[in-house]
Amino acid sequence: MLKVIVQLLLAASIPFLLYMAWIVIRDGRPAPGWLRTAPWNAIAISSVCLVSLLLGFWALTGTSDPEGAYSPPRIEDGKIVPGTVAD
């Protein structure tokens, strides 16, 4: 689960990081007022789009078989056996 959260946060931060890199390359150093004049609407919209694309990609390329039979979690010999999808 932590891997998924990190990947989503990385995808959401890519537009901000690209804008920050562009400012540094353009000016040669970070400008002190660039945070106030940043196009926050465009950065937020592109972040939402990237996260949506990532979630859609994960939904379409899932590893479980949609036609498989789901076996819910159960307890065997005092241990919890996770649920599985059988082909």
Secondary structure by P-SEA (a helix, b strand, c coil): caaaaaaaaaaaaaaaaaaaaaaaaaccccccccccccaaaaaaaaaaaaaaaaaaaaaaaccccccbbbbcccccccccccccccc
